[in-house]
Amino acid sequence: MRREKKWLILAGLLLSLAGLQGCALVVGAAAGAAGVAYVKGEAEKTYDAPVERVYNAALTAVKDDLGLIVYESHFVGLEGEIKARRLDDKKVDIDLEAITERTTKVKIRVGTWGDEEYSRLIFSKIDKRL
């Protein structure tokens, strides 16, 4: 009886490990494919482009491609910020920061709690402008 119990425990552990390994692969694949991290209502993506170029692409994307109303935007040195509103009056904040001369980190928050789908849409429009 003891031997059966050990085998059952061992089998359960092996099944658990196999299940966890599959989850890690799925999560890793999704993160690699998307290139966008989404945590606590804020989406973040790093671009291999200078901050000024990414700032201009983001500004054009939100104005021309998405029709947002930009009420504040500035670019100074190594940082940029764009504040806009959607037609439903939801606020959109985009922060840009140079990591290196040719690498830029972009953070997007839509509304108070965030909107992952719309943030990804903004990133896709920026991607097309670069």
Secondary structure, DSSP 8 states (H G I E B T S, - for coil): -HHHHHHHHHHHHHHHHHHHHHHHHHHHHHHHHH--EEETTEEEEEESS-HHHHHHHHHHIIIIIT--EEEEEEEETTEEEEEEE-TT--EEEEEEEEEETTEEEEEEEETTT--HHHHHHHHHHHHHH-
